[in-house]
Amino acid sequence: MIKKFSNTILVWSVLSSLLMIIFLVNMGVKTRSPEEYNERKKASVNNKFVVPGQIESIGALEIIIGGEAHRYQRTKAGNWIYHQEYGDSTKNHERTTVDQHSKIQYALTGFGRAQKERVFKYNPLADEYGVSNPKIYLIIYTHASDSLPWRKIAVGDVAPDTVSRYILIGFTIFTIANFHIDNLVKLINETSN
């Protein structure tokens, strides 16, 4: 009886591990054309920046905190706006002042300069760094009109040094300066009201 019970636990453990791996592989799947994917891959290999090409190379950034999404995107004129969703899709979604544009551009430019510091192996079975069930997600789009993201970043715990924060990109954990995340949270507080 005990042997059957331990075999059942083993089977369920293996099954749940496989499901977690499938989920994580799907999180990291690139959704671009093969040419664009290869260009991005070349640019990001050994790149010290979290956003290769920095912020000038993206069209939108969604910051999800506690299940609430905050989207910043470029207009056709290249200005950054806070994109507010309303229940009625026919209403104007862009409600950003010139002052907010400056704040958004400043904060996102700073985030675009975030550099990877330390590198850690990711073990999905042991969430040592708080990236498996994060409170903050960053979703980056190449163009504001894209429906599929170019990169997803899970933002984990603050490191013991209190100045770095763990992030998960694909299957690799990096640390970045924590003030980059603090600045994004501050940006939300200043622009979403």
HELIX and SHEET records of a PDB file:
HELIX    1   1 ILE A    2  MET A   27  1                                  26    
HELIX    2   2 PRO A   34  SER A   44  1                                  11    
HELIX    3   3 ILE A   55  SER A   57  5                                   3    
HELIX    4   4 VAL A   98  GLY A  112  1                                  15    
HELIX    5   5 ASN A  178  THR A  191  1                                  14    
SHEET    1   A 8 TRP A  80  HIS A  83  0                                        
SHEET    2   A 8 GLU A  68  ARG A  74 -1                                        
SHEET    3   A 8 ALA A  60  ILE A  65 -1                                        
SHEET    4   A 8 ILE A 136  TYR A 141 -1                                        
SHEET    5   A 8 ARG A 151  VAL A 158 -1                                        
SHEET    6   A 8 SER A 164  ILE A 169 -1                                        
SHEET    7   A 8 THR A 172  ALA A 177 -1                                        
SHEET    8   A 8 VAL A 119  LYS A 121 -1                                        
END                                                                             
